[in-house]
Amino acid sequence: MSARRLIGATGFVALLTACVSLAPGADKVQITKNASDVANCTAVGNVRIPIESQGQLDIADADTRFRNQVIALGGNIAFVSSSSLGIPVQGIAYRCR
């Protein structure tokens, strides 16, 4: 295997390895694209996954970061307004009782 291929393969594996851990409770955050799911809830803030300096999204950590932001805002459900490859990247955090 050439050095170039080895470096490329190593980089690919690194992309698949998530570096961000879920915050306590983030695994229970409900994700929805249906506005009626949050109709009786209180909006607590906007959620947006930052774009890397090269203008790309770190898809390996995007879902975890999204859920962590919802928890940090005091939410328990997120209405997704934008996604990339099925991964939520922008939305609104809500608190539902």
Gaussian input, Z-matrix of N, CA and C with variables (Angstrom, degrees):
# hf/3-21g

backbone

0 1
 N
 C     1     B1
 C     2     B2     1     A1
 N     3     B3     2     A2     1     D1
 C     4     B4     3     A3     2     D2
 C     5     B5     4     A4     3     D3
 N     6     B6     5     A5     4     D4
 C     7     B7     6     A6     5     D5
 C     8     B8     7     A7     6     D6
 N     9     B9     8     A8     7     D7
 C    10    B10     9     A9     8     D8
 C    11    B11    10    A10     9     D9
 N    12    B12    11    A11    10    D10
 C    13    B13    12    A12    11    D11
 C    14    B14    13    A13    12    D12
 N    15    B15    14    A14    13    D13
 C    16    B16    15    A15    14    D14
 C    17    B17    16    A16    15    D15
 N    18    B18    17    A17    16    D16
 C    19    B19    18    A18    17    D17
 C    20    B20    19    A19    18    D18
 N    21    B21    20    A20    19    D19
 C    22    B22    21    A21    20    D20
 C    23    B23    22    A22    21    D21
 N    24    B24    23    A23    22    D22
 C    25    B25    24    A24    23    D23
 C    26    B26    25    A25    24    D24
 N    27    B27    26    A26    25    D25
 C    28    B28    27    A27    26    D26
 C    29    B29    28    A28    27    D27
 N    30    B30    29    A29    28    D28
 C    31    B31    30    A30    29    D29
 C    32    B32    31    A31    30    D30
 N    33    B33    32    A32    31    D31
 C    34    B34    33    A33    32    D32
 C    35    B35    34    A34    33    D33
 N    36    B36    35    A35    34    D34
 C    37    B37    36    A36    35    D35
 C    38    B38    37    A37    36    D36
 N    39    B39    38    A38    37    D37
 C    40    B40    39    A39    38    D38
 C    41    B41    40    A40    39    D39
 N    42    B42    41    A41    40    D40
 C    43    B43    42    A42    41    D41
 C    44    B44    43    A43    42    D42
 N    45    B45    44    A44    43    D43
 C    46    B46    45    A45    44    D44
 C    47    B47    46    A46    45    D45
 N    48    B48    47    A47    46    D46
 C    49    B49    48    A48    47    D47
 C    50    B50    49    A49    48    D48
 N    51    B51    50    A50    49    D49
 C    52    B52    51    A51    50    D50
 C    53    B53    52    A52    51    D51
 N    54    B54    53    A53    52    D52
 C    55    B55    54    A54    53    D53
 C    56    B56    55    A55    54    D54
 N    57    B57    56    A56    55    D55
 C    58    B58    57    A57    56    D56
 C    59    B59    58    A58    57    D57
 N    60    B60    59    A59    58    D58
 C    61    B61    60    A60    59    D59
 C    62    B62    61    A61    60    D60
 N    63    B63    62    A62    61    D61
 C    64    B64    63    A63    62    D62
 C    65    B65    64    A64    63    D63
 N    66    B66    65    A65    64    D64
 C    67    B67    66    A66    65    D65
 C    68    B68    67    A67    66    D66
 N    69    B69    68    A68    67    D67
 C    70    B70    69    A69    68    D68
 C    71    B71    70    A70    69    D69
 N    72    B72    71    A71    70    D70
 C    73    B73    72    A72    71    D71
 C    74    B74    73    A73    72    D72
 N    75    B75    74    A74    73    D73
 C    76    B76    75    A75    74    D74
 C    77    B77    76    A76    75    D75
 N    78    B78    77    A77    76    D76
 C    79    B79    78    A78    77    D77
 C    80    B80    79    A79    78    D78
 N    81    B81    80    A80    79    D79
 C    82    B82    81    A81    80    D80
 C    83    B83    82    A82    81    D81
 N    84    B84    83    A83    82    D82
 C    85    B85    84    A84    83    D83
 C    86    B86    85    A85    84    D84
 N    87    B87    86    A86    85    D85
 C    88    B88    87    A87    86    D86
 C    89    B89    88    A88    87    D87
 N    90    B90    89    A89    88    D88
 C    91    B91    90    A90    89    D89
 C    92    B92    91    A91    90    D90
 N    93    B93    92    A92    91    D91
 C    94    B94    93    A93    92    D92
 C    95    B95    94    A94    93    D93
 N    96    B96    95    A95    94    D94
 C    97    B97    96    A96    95    D95
 C    98    B98    97    A97    96    D96
 N    99    B99    98    A98    97    D97
 C   100   B100    99    A99    98    D98
 C   101   B101   100   A100    99    D99
 N   102   B102   101   A101   100   D100
 C   103   B103   102   A102   101   D101
 C   104   B104   103   A103   102   D102
 N   105   B105   104   A104   103   D103
 C   106   B106   105   A105   104   D104
 C   107   B107   106   A106   105   D105
 N   108   B108   107   A107   106   D106
 C   109   B109   108   A108   107   D107
 C   110   B110   109   A109   108   D108
 N   111   B111   110   A110   109   D109
 C   112   B112   111   A111   110   D110
 C   113   B113   112   A112   111   D111
 N   114   B114   113   A113   112   D112
 C   115   B115   114   A114   113   D113
 C   116   B116   115   A115   114   D114
 N   117   B117   116   A116   115   D115
 C   118   B118   117   A117   116   D116
 C   119   B119   118   A118   117   D117
 N   120   B120   119   A119   118   D118
 C   121   B121   120   A120   119   D119
 C   122   B122   121   A121   120   D120
 N   123   B123   122   A122   121   D121
 C   124   B124   123   A123   122   D122
 C   125   B125   124   A124   123   D123
 N   126   B126   125   A125   124   D124
 C   127   B127   126   A126   125   D125
 C   128   B128   127   A127   126   D126
 N   129   B129   128   A128   127   D127
 C   130   B130   129   A129   128   D128
 C   131   B131   130   A130   129   D129
 N   132   B132   131   A131   130   D130
 C   133   B133   132   A132   131   D131
 C   134   B134   133   A133   132   D132
 N   135   B135   134   A134   133   D133
 C   136   B136   135   A135   134   D134
 C   137   B137   136   A136   135   D135
 N   138   B138   137   A137   136   D136
 C   139   B139   138   A138   137   D137
 C   140   B140   139   A139   138   D138
 N   141   B141   140   A140   139   D139
 C   142   B142   141   A141   140   D140
 C   143   B143   142   A142   141   D141
 N   144   B144   143   A143   142   D142
 C   145   B145   144   A144   143   D143
 C   146   B146   145   A145   144   D144
 N   147   B147   146   A146   145   D145
 C   148   B148   147   A147   146   D146
 C   149   B149   148   A148   147   D147
 N   150   B150   149   A149   148   D148
 C   151   B151   150   A150   149   D149
 C   152   B152   151   A151   150   D150
 N   153   B153   152   A152   151   D151
 C   154   B154   153   A153   152   D152
 C   155   B155   154   A154   153   D153
 N   156   B156   155   A155   154   D154
 C   157   B157   156   A156   155   D155
 C   158   B158   157   A157   156   D156
 N   159   B159   158   A158   157   D157
 C   160   B160   159   A159   158   D158
 C   161   B161   160   A160   159   D159
 N   162   B162   161   A161   160   D160
 C   163   B163   162   A162   161   D161
 C   164   B164   163   A163   162   D162
 N   165   B165   164   A164   163   D163
 C   166   B166   165   A165   164   D164
 C   167   B167   166   A166   165   D165
 N   168   B168   167   A167   166   D166
 C   169   B169   168   A168   167   D167
 C   170   B170   169   A169   168   D168
 N   171   B171   170   A170   169   D169
 C   172   B172   171   A171   170   D170
 C   173   B173   172   A172   171   D171
 N   174   B174   173   A173   172   D172
 C   175   B175   174   A174   173   D173
 C   176   B176   175   A175   174   D174
 N   177   B177   176   A176   175   D175
 C   178   B178   177   A177   176   D176
 C   179   B179   178   A178   177   D177
 N   180   B180   179   A179   178   D178
 C   181   B181   180   A180   179   D179
 C   182   B182   181   A181   180   D180
 N   183   B183   182   A182   181   D181
 C   184   B184   183   A183   182   D182
 C   185   B185   184   A184   183   D183
 N   186   B186   185   A185   184   D184
 C   187   B187   186   A186   185   D185
 C   188   B188   187   A187   186   D186
 N   189   B189   188   A188   187   D187
 C   190   B190   189   A189   188   D188
 C   191   B191   190   A190   189   D189
 N   192   B192   191   A191   190   D190
 C   193   B193   192   A192   191   D191
 C   194   B194   193   A193   192   D192
 N   195   B195   194   A194   193   D193
 C   196   B196   195   A195   194   D194
 C   197   B197   196   A196   195   D195
 N   198   B198   197   A197   196   D196
 C   199   B199   198   A198   197   D197
 C   200   B200   199   A199   198   D198
 N   201   B201   200   A200   199   D199
 C   202   B202   201   A201   200   D200
 C   203   B203   202   A202   201   D201
 N   204   B204   203   A203   202   D202
 C   205   B205   204   A204   203   D203
 C   206   B206   205   A205   204   D204
 N   207   B207   206   A206   205   D205
 C   208   B208   207   A207   206   D206
 C   209   B209   208   A208   207   D207
 N   210   B210   209   A209   208   D208
 C   211   B211   210   A210   209   D209
 C   212   B212   211   A211   210   D210
 N   213   B213   212   A212   211   D211
 C   214   B214   213   A213   212   D212
 C   215   B215   214   A214   213   D213
 N   216   B216   215   A215   214   D214
 C   217   B217   216   A216   215   D215
 C   218   B218   217   A217   216   D216
 N   219   B219   218   A218   217   D217
 C   220   B220   219   A219   218   D218
 C   221   B221   220   A220   219   D219
 N   222   B222   221   A221   220   D220
 C   223   B223   222   A222   221   D221
 C   224   B224   223   A223   222   D222
 N   225   B225   224   A224   223   D223
 C   226   B226   225   A225   224   D224
 C   227   B227   226   A226   225   D225
 N   228   B228   227   A227   226   D226
 C   229   B229   228   A228   227   D227
 C   230   B230   229   A229   228   D228
 N   231   B231   230   A230   229   D229
 C   232   B232   231   A231   230   D230
 C   233   B233   232   A232   231   D231
 N   234   B234   233   A233   232   D232
 C   235   B235   234   A234   233   D233
 C   236   B236   235   A235   234   D234
 N   237   B237   236   A236   235   D235
 C   238   B238   237   A237   236   D236
 C   239   B239   238   A238   237   D237
 N   240   B240   239   A239   238   D238
 C   241   B241   240   A240   239   D239
 C   242   B242   241   A241   240   D240
 N   243   B243   242   A242   241   D241
 C   244   B244   243   A243   242   D242
 C   245   B245   244   A244   243   D243
 N   246   B246   245   A245   244   D244
 C   247   B247   246   A246   245   D245
 C   248   B248   247   A247   246   D246
 N   249   B249   248   A248   247   D247
 C   250   B250   249   A249   248   D248
 C   251   B251   250   A250   249   D249
 N   252   B252   251   A251   250   D250
 C   253   B253   252   A252   251   D251
 C   254   B254   253   A253   252   D252
 N   255   B255   254   A254   253   D253
 C   256   B256   255   A255   254   D254
 C   257   B257   256   A256   255   D255
 N   258   B258   257   A257   256   D256
 C   259   B259   258   A258   257   D257
 C   260   B260   259   A259   258   D258
 N   261   B261   260   A260   259   D259
 C   262   B262   261   A261   260   D260
 C   263   B263   262   A262   261   D261
 N   264   B264   263   A263   262   D262
 C   265   B265   264   A264   263   D263
 C   266   B266   265   A265   264   D264
 N   267   B267   266   A266   265   D265
 C   268   B268   267   A267   266   D266
 C   269   B269   268   A268   267   D267
 N   270   B270   269   A269   268   D268
 C   271   B271   270   A270   269   D269
 C   272   B272   271   A271   270   D270
 N   273   B273   272   A272   271   D271
 C   274   B274   273   A273   272   D272
 C   275   B275   274   A274   273   D273
 N   276   B276   275   A275   274   D274
 C   277   B277   276   A276   275   D275
 C   278   B278   277   A277   276   D276
 N   279   B279   278   A278   277   D277
 C   280   B280   279   A279   278   D278
 C   281   B281   280   A280   279   D279
 N   282   B282   281   A281   280   D280
 C   283   B283   282   A282   281   D281
 C   284   B284   283   A283   282   D282
 N   285   B285   284   A284   283   D283
 C   286   B286   285   A285   284   D284
 C   287   B287   286   A286   285   D285
 N   288   B288   287   A287   286   D286
 C   289   B289   288   A288   287   D287
 C   290   B290   289   A289   288   D288

   B1=1.4497
   B2=1.5286
   B3=1.3109
   B4=1.4553
   B5=1.5267
   B6=1.3196
   B7=1.4687
   B8=1.5211
   B9=1.3120
   B10=1.4669
   B11=1.5362
   B12=1.3314
   B13=1.4608
   B14=1.5206
   B15=1.3153
   B16=1.4556
   B17=1.5232
   B18=1.3108
   B19=1.4695
   B20=1.5225
   B21=1.3252
   B22=1.4613
   B23=1.5164
   B24=1.3222
   B25=1.4646
   B26=1.5184
   B27=1.3167
   B28=1.4654
   B29=1.5201
   B30=1.3213
   B31=1.4588
   B32=1.5116
   B33=1.3342
   B34=1.4551
   B35=1.5248
   B36=1.3001
   B37=1.4643
   B38=1.5227
   B39=1.3075
   B40=1.4675
   B41=1.5192
   B42=1.3373
   B43=1.4552
   B44=1.5260
   B45=1.3098
   B46=1.4579
   B47=1.5208
   B48=1.2985
   B49=1.4565
   B50=1.5264
   B51=1.3050
   B52=1.4579
   B53=1.5198
   B54=1.3154
   B55=1.4639
   B56=1.5168
   B57=1.3188
   B58=1.4525
   B59=1.5265
   B60=1.3247
   B61=1.4668
   B62=1.5244
   B63=1.3190
   B64=1.4590
   B65=1.5222
   B66=1.3228
   B67=1.4573
   B68=1.5315
   B69=1.3250
   B70=1.4676
   B71=1.5314
   B72=1.3169
   B73=1.4600
   B74=1.5200
   B75=1.3124
   B76=1.4670
   B77=1.5251
   B78=1.3127
   B79=1.4730
   B80=1.5259
   B81=1.3364
   B82=1.4606
   B83=1.5310
   B84=1.3291
   B85=1.4650
   B86=1.5211
   B87=1.3218
   B88=1.4625
   B89=1.5296
   B90=1.3226
   B91=1.4590
   B92=1.5245
   B93=1.3381
   B94=1.4572
   B95=1.5221
   B96=1.3185
   B97=1.4684
   B98=1.5275
   B99=1.3240
   B100=1.4488
   B101=1.5353
   B102=1.3198
   B103=1.4664
   B104=1.5292
   B105=1.3246
   B106=1.4670
   B107=1.5271
   B108=1.3385
   B109=1.4662
   B110=1.5277
   B111=1.3301
   B112=1.4652
   B113=1.5319
   B114=1.3307
   B115=1.4659
   B116=1.5244
   B117=1.3221
   B118=1.4673
   B119=1.5281
   B120=1.3227
   B121=1.4702
   B122=1.5242
   B123=1.3092
   B124=1.4590
   B125=1.5293
   B126=1.3261
   B127=1.4677
   B128=1.5259
   B129=1.3401
   B130=1.4657
   B131=1.5300
   B132=1.3219
   B133=1.4598
   B134=1.5157
   B135=1.3123
   B136=1.4578
   B137=1.5241
   B138=1.3099
   B139=1.4677
   B140=1.5148
   B141=1.3182
   B142=1.4646
   B143=1.5221
   B144=1.3103
   B145=1.4582
   B146=1.5217
   B147=1.3267
   B148=1.4673
   B149=1.5234
   B150=1.3043
   B151=1.4599
   B152=1.5267
   B153=1.3283
   B154=1.4664
   B155=1.5295
   B156=1.3024
   B157=1.4627
   B158=1.5279
   B159=1.3363
   B160=1.4622
   B161=1.5267
   B162=1.3312
   B163=1.4474
   B164=1.5090
   B165=1.3365
   B166=1.4498
   B167=1.5194
   B168=1.3065
   B169=1.4555
   B170=1.5187
   B171=1.3096
   B172=1.4580
   B173=1.5298
   B174=1.3325
   B175=1.4633
   B176=1.5248
   B177=1.3164
   B178=1.4732
   B179=1.5206
   B180=1.3175
   B181=1.4578
   B182=1.5251
   B183=1.3204
   B184=1.4655
   B185=1.5278
   B186=1.3231
   B187=1.4623
   B188=1.5247
   B189=1.3149
   B190=1.4655
   B191=1.5201
   B192=1.3080
   B193=1.4759
   B194=1.5290
   B195=1.3320
   B196=1.4677
   B197=1.5313
   B198=1.3215
   B199=1.4631
   B200=1.5327
   B201=1.3276
   B202=1.4666
   B203=1.5237
   B204=1.3358
   B205=1.4683
   B206=1.5288
   B207=1.3256
   B208=1.4718
   B209=1.5270
   B210=1.3208
   B211=1.4679
   B212=1.5309
   B213=1.3236
   B214=1.4700
   B215=1.5274
   B216=1.3151
   B217=1.4693
   B218=1.5275
   B219=1.3276
   B220=1.4609
   B221=1.5134
   B222=1.3268
   B223=1.4567
   B224=1.5147
   B225=1.3346
   B226=1.4594
   B227=1.5306
   B228=1.3329
   B229=1.4575
   B230=1.5266
   B231=1.3208
   B232=1.4570
   B233=1.5140
   B234=1.3101
   B235=1.4613
   B236=1.5233
   B237=1.3114
   B238=1.4642
   B239=1.5231
   B240=1.3324
   B241=1.4589
   B242=1.5263
   B243=1.3293
   B244=1.4593
   B245=1.5243
   B246=1.3402
   B247=1.4610
   B248=1.5233
   B249=1.3193
   B250=1.4636
   B251=1.5173
   B252=1.3205
   B253=1.4654
   B254=1.5275
   B255=1.3386
   B256=1.4584
   B257=1.5097
   B258=1.3218
   B259=1.4677
   B260=1.5263
   B261=1.3426
   B262=1.4713
   B263=1.5316
   B264=1.3363
   B265=1.4557
   B266=1.5278
   B267=1.3280
   B268=1.4550
   B269=1.5248
   B270=1.3287
   B271=1.4566
   B272=1.5057
   B273=1.3200
   B274=1.4654
   B275=1.5210
   B276=1.3220
   B277=1.4698
   B278=1.5320
   B279=1.3204
   B280=1.4606
   B281=1.5263
   B282=1.3285
   B283=1.4662
   B284=1.5204
   B285=1.3178
   B286=1.4594
   B287=1.5192
   B288=1.2837
   B289=1.4681
   B290=1.4905
   A1=107.75
   A2=115.74
   A3=119.71
   A4=110.49
   A5=114.99
   A6=120.36
   A7=110.27
   A8=117.22
   A9=120.91
   A10=110.35
   A11=116.55
   A12=120.19
   A13=111.48
   A14=116.17
   A15=120.27
   A16=110.42
   A17=117.34
   A18=121.20
   A19=110.05
   A20=116.85
   A21=120.71
   A22=112.10
   A23=116.87
   A24=121.11
   A25=110.98
   A26=116.40
   A27=120.74
   A28=110.45
   A29=117.11
   A30=121.40
   A31=112.06
   A32=116.50
   A33=121.22
   A34=110.68
   A35=117.54
   A36=121.64
   A37=109.88
   A38=117.53
   A39=120.78
   A40=110.86
   A41=117.68
   A42=120.79
   A43=111.65
   A44=116.69
   A45=120.41
   A46=113.19
   A47=118.02
   A48=122.58
   A49=109.56
   A50=117.10
   A51=121.24
   A52=110.34
   A53=115.89
   A54=121.46
   A55=112.44
   A56=118.06
   A57=122.36
   A58=108.76
   A59=116.19
   A60=121.13
   A61=110.38
   A62=116.17
   A63=120.72
   A64=110.18
   A65=116.00
   A66=121.47
   A67=108.18
   A68=117.44
   A69=119.00
   A70=110.95
   A71=115.99
   A72=121.81
   A73=114.76
   A74=118.02
   A75=121.16
   A76=112.46
   A77=116.39
   A78=119.84
   A79=111.96
   A80=117.18
   A81=121.89
   A82=112.71
   A83=117.76
   A84=121.43
   A85=109.21
   A86=115.58
   A87=121.07
   A88=108.13
   A89=116.67
   A90=122.92
   A91=107.60
   A92=117.21
   A93=120.28
   A94=111.58
   A95=115.28
   A96=122.54
   A97=109.26
   A98=116.27
   A99=123.04
   A100=109.05
   A101=116.68
   A102=121.39
   A103=112.69
   A104=117.98
   A105=119.57
   A106=111.97
   A107=117.76
   A108=121.35
   A109=112.38
   A110=117.34
   A111=121.07
   A112=112.50
   A113=116.77
   A114=121.64
   A115=113.15
   A116=117.96
   A117=121.33
   A118=112.57
   A119=116.20
   A120=121.41
   A121=110.40
   A122=115.84
   A123=121.76
   A124=109.83
   A125=115.82
   A126=120.03
   A127=108.67
   A128=116.30
   A129=120.44
   A130=112.84
   A131=118.00
   A132=119.37
   A133=113.32
   A134=113.96
   A135=121.53
   A136=110.78
   A137=114.92
   A138=122.07
   A139=107.64
   A140=115.87
   A141=120.31
   A142=108.80
   A143=115.28
   A144=120.92
   A145=107.62
   A146=118.24
   A147=120.40
   A148=112.35
   A149=115.04
   A150=122.61
   A151=107.54
   A152=116.69
   A153=122.13
   A154=110.82
   A155=117.82
   A156=123.04
   A157=113.34
   A158=117.06
   A159=120.77
   A160=111.37
   A161=117.75
   A162=121.90
   A163=113.89
   A164=117.13
   A165=120.73
   A166=110.66
   A167=114.47
   A168=122.28
   A169=109.27
   A170=117.18
   A171=121.80
   A172=107.37
   A173=116.40
   A174=120.15
   A175=113.00
   A176=117.16
   A177=119.96
   A178=111.20
   A179=118.24
   A180=122.78
   A181=113.59
   A182=118.48
   A183=121.78
   A184=112.90
   A185=118.50
   A186=120.74
   A187=110.92
   A188=116.67
   A189=121.12
   A190=110.46
   A191=117.79
   A192=120.90
   A193=111.00
   A194=116.09
   A195=120.96
   A196=110.01
   A197=116.79
   A198=121.23
   A199=111.64
   A200=116.96
   A201=120.54
   A202=111.47
   A203=117.10
   A204=119.78
   A205=110.79
   A206=116.47
   A207=119.91
   A208=109.72
   A209=116.76
   A210=121.43
   A211=110.90
   A212=117.36
   A213=121.38
   A214=111.65
   A215=116.97
   A216=120.88
   A217=112.22
   A218=116.79
   A219=121.02
   A220=113.05
   A221=117.00
   A222=120.93
   A223=112.78
   A224=114.41
   A225=120.42
   A226=112.01
   A227=116.11
   A228=122.20
   A229=108.29
   A230=116.03
   A231=120.23
   A232=110.17
   A233=115.37
   A234=121.64
   A235=106.84
   A236=116.76
   A237=122.29
   A238=109.76
   A239=115.95
   A240=120.20
   A241=111.76
   A242=117.09
   A243=121.02
   A244=108.88
   A245=114.79
   A246=119.27
   A247=108.99
   A248=114.42
   A249=121.65
   A250=107.46
   A251=116.57
   A252=121.71
   A253=111.57
   A254=116.04
   A255=120.75
   A256=114.91
   A257=117.49
   A258=122.22
   A259=108.73
   A260=118.19
   A261=119.53
   A262=111.26
   A263=115.81
   A264=120.01
   A265=112.86
   A266=117.11
   A267=119.81
   A268=108.85
   A269=115.83
   A270=119.17
   A271=111.96
   A272=114.81
   A273=121.87
   A274=108.15
   A275=115.09
   A276=121.09
   A277=108.17
   A278=115.62
   A279=122.33
   A280=109.47
   A281=113.57
   A282=121.43
   A283=106.12
   A284=116.15
   A285=121.89
   A286=108.15
   A287=116.60
   A288=121.02
   A289=111.66
   D1=133.61
   D2=-178.88
   D3=-73.76
   D4=159.82
   D5=179.66
   D6=-61.50
   D7=-37.20
   D8=-179.04
   D9=-64.06
   D10=-43.62
   D11=178.53
   D12=-65.77
   D13=-39.86
   D14=179.50
   D15=-62.56
   D16=-43.93
   D17=178.48
   D18=-63.78
   D19=-43.21
   D20=178.88
   D21=-62.64
   D22=-43.85
   D23=179.46
   D24=-64.60
   D25=-40.75
   D26=178.56
   D27=-63.43
   D28=-42.06
   D29=178.25
   D30=-63.33
   D31=-40.05
   D32=178.89
   D33=-63.87
   D34=-44.73
   D35=178.66
   D36=-62.68
   D37=-39.64
   D38=178.70
   D39=-62.43
   D40=-35.62
   D41=178.75
   D42=-66.84
   D43=-31.03
   D44=-178.54
   D45=-80.87
   D46=-11.29
   D47=-177.47
   D48=-96.61
   D49=110.69
   D50=-179.91
   D51=-70.27
   D52=138.87
   D53=-177.70
   D54=-106.75
   D55=-13.27
   D56=-176.12
   D57=-100.97
   D58=134.28
   D59=178.69
   D60=-93.01
   D61=150.36
   D62=176.00
   D63=-69.46
   D64=136.39
   D65=173.82
   D66=-71.81
   D67=155.56
   D68=177.26
   D69=-55.34
   D70=127.54
   D71=-179.73
   D72=90.63
   D73=-14.41
   D74=-176.99
   D75=-65.57
   D76=-26.64
   D77=178.56
   D78=-69.28
   D79=-15.65
   D80=-179.32
   D81=-98.37
   D82=-2.32
   D83=178.98
   D84=-64.28
   D85=126.81
   D86=177.28
   D87=-86.11
   D88=136.16
   D89=178.85
   D90=-112.06
   D91=131.05
   D92=-179.25
   D93=-141.74
   D94=154.33
   D95=171.61
   D96=-115.78
   D97=6.14
   D98=-177.44
   D99=-101.43
   D100=111.79
   D101=-176.65
   D102=-60.05
   D103=-30.15
   D104=-179.38
   D105=-66.58
   D106=-21.26
   D107=177.88
   D108=-67.20
   D109=-22.50
   D110=-177.94
   D111=-116.70
   D112=10.75
   D113=-175.59
   D114=-59.04
   D115=-34.66
   D116=-178.33
   D117=-105.12
   D118=22.52
   D119=-177.90
   D120=-109.96
   D121=169.53
   D122=179.02
   D123=-106.09
   D124=124.99
   D125=176.64
   D126=-69.32
   D127=133.58
   D128=-179.23
   D129=-117.21
   D130=-6.03
   D131=176.55
   D132=156.50
   D133=167.27
   D134=179.00
   D135=-89.38
   D136=144.68
   D137=178.88
   D138=-118.71
   D139=132.18
   D140=178.05
   D141=-150.88
   D142=126.81
   D143=178.16
   D144=-81.65
   D145=127.19
   D146=-178.91
   D147=-67.77
   D148=146.68
   D149=174.91
   D150=-88.58
   D151=137.06
   D152=-179.89
   D153=-63.87
   D154=164.72
   D155=-176.78
   D156=-58.76
   D157=-25.81
   D158=178.15
   D159=-85.66
   D160=5.74
   D161=179.21
   D162=82.35
   D163=16.85
   D164=-178.92
   D165=-114.87
   D166=157.81
   D167=178.72
   D168=-94.53
   D169=133.74
   D170=175.49
   D171=-82.20
   D172=89.31
   D173=-174.17
   D174=-67.79
   D175=-22.36
   D176=-179.98
   D177=-64.92
   D178=-32.50
   D179=-177.06
   D180=-109.46
   D181=-4.47
   D182=-171.38
   D183=-59.34
   D184=-48.50
   D185=-178.39
   D186=-62.54
   D187=-43.15
   D188=179.47
   D189=-64.34
   D190=-45.29
   D191=178.71
   D192=-62.17
   D193=-41.40
   D194=179.54
   D195=-59.68
   D196=-50.62
   D197=-179.94
   D198=-63.14
   D199=-40.35
   D200=178.75
   D201=-62.86
   D202=-37.92
   D203=178.87
   D204=-66.14
   D205=-39.23
   D206=178.25
   D207=-60.42
   D208=-46.46
   D209=178.36
   D210=-62.09
   D211=-44.17
   D212=-178.95
   D213=-61.13
   D214=-29.59
   D215=178.89
   D216=-85.18
   D217=-3.87
   D218=-179.61
   D219=88.16
   D220=16.56
   D221=-178.88
   D222=-93.04
   D223=168.09
   D224=174.81
   D225=-135.25
   D226=0.10
   D227=175.38
   D228=-146.46
   D229=145.93
   D230=-179.88
   D231=-125.86
   D232=130.41
   D233=172.70
   D234=-92.26
   D235=117.67
   D236=-176.34
   D237=-86.54
   D238=124.57
   D239=177.08
   D240=-105.02
   D241=-16.27
   D242=178.92
   D243=-152.36
   D244=139.52
   D245=177.66
   D246=-140.36
   D247=161.31
   D248=178.25
   D249=-132.03
   D250=120.52
   D251=-178.14
   D252=55.99
   D253=34.36
   D254=179.62
   D255=81.06
   D256=2.92
   D257=-179.56
   D258=-102.64
   D259=125.60
   D260=-179.26
   D261=-64.42
   D262=132.81
   D263=179.52
   D264=-126.35
   D265=-14.49
   D266=178.86
   D267=-152.78
   D268=142.41
   D269=179.36
   D270=177.62
   D271=-161.19
   D272=-178.82
   D273=-128.43
   D274=131.68
   D275=177.23
   D276=-86.39
   D277=137.28
   D278=178.56
   D279=-127.07
   D280=153.90
   D281=172.72
   D282=-112.31
   D283=116.98
   D284=178.55
   D285=-114.99
   D286=143.67
   D287=-179.03
   D288=-94.80

